[in-house]
Amino acid sequence: MFKTNAIAHRCQLCRHELSRVCFIKDRFILARCLSCGLVSVSNPPSKAEIQKLYSFRSGYHVDFLDDNSPEAQSYIAQAKYYYSQMQKYKTKGCILDIGCSAGFFLEVTRDHGWQSYGIEISKDTADLARKRAGLKIVTGTLDQGNFRSKLFDAITMWDVIEHVEDPTHMMSLIYALLKDDGIIALSTPNIDGLFPKVSYFISKFIGYWPHPEPPYHLFQFSKKTLQKLLRQTGFEILEVIDRRSLISYTFGCWNSVIRSPKKLLYSATFLPVLLLGPSIHAGDSIVVFARKAHVRTIDC
């Protein structure tokens, strides 16, 4: 449902007290900060609800049980792409993948000689990563003190920062764990991408907007707000890459689309928009590489 009213909701990024409700989806309220523009869920789920979400029982990552499934194959290919981009900045050392899922990216780094560690909130998925790849995975969250400071040459978060309850706190923890020349690499949906913007405009009339995914996604970043987060937690931006989300991730699997005339029409209408986005620097997904700065500054 489309809404435009202002509410009292403190922004985690700039601490501004007012936001404007931009959409309500599955009872979760998405509100955009009236100062910096960060979009967040103003009524997030409880910790108990979050724990239930990240389980095979709820359907979370069940497709990864089979490496040959289309979903797993897509993520394996994506992991190889991420590593090819990261090699421009780091090629060896000790790496931590936060939200490592079934371990697809960590397998790539391990095979290239990295000392590879992962952390995953879902017990089911963490167990799967250990079983399928023999990886060193910690089950839980980063703020549980699992690693010593200045241990890692690189830390990665592929489609994770939008799930985190407190992104500013998370980035501060990452800063402490990185060596002085360490890098952070992350990806996240881009709310200011071409597809989200155009489909949001249409959502005002049809009440349907697939880009945000509450309650899994608690935040919706843009290039501007993500770079602000990184800079004010002590990082120097190296590169921002425009990408598009997986087509099946955005529109659903092909079998479900062709069985629904509405889904088929929606997909046919917006697929060209999704594909065009990255070529005009407005992808619905972004990849950012940043380096730990020697002096931490506040980005006002």
Buried (B, 14 or more C-beta within 10 A) or exposed (E): EBBEEEEEBBBBBBEBEBBBBBBBBEEBBBBBBBBBBBBBBBEBBEEEEBBEBBBBEBEBBBBBBEEEEEBBBBBBEBBEBBBEBBEEBBEEBBBBBBBBBBBBBBBBBBEBEBBBBBBBBBBBBBBBBBEBBEBBBBBBBBEEEBBEEEBBBBBBBBBBBBBBBEBEBBBBBBBBBBBEEBBBBBBBBBBBBBBBBBBBEBBEEEEBBBBBBBBBBBBBBBBEBBBBBBBBBBBBBBEBBBBBBBBBBBBBEEEEBEEEEEBBEBBEEBBEBBBBBBEEEBBBBBBBBBBBBEEEEEEE
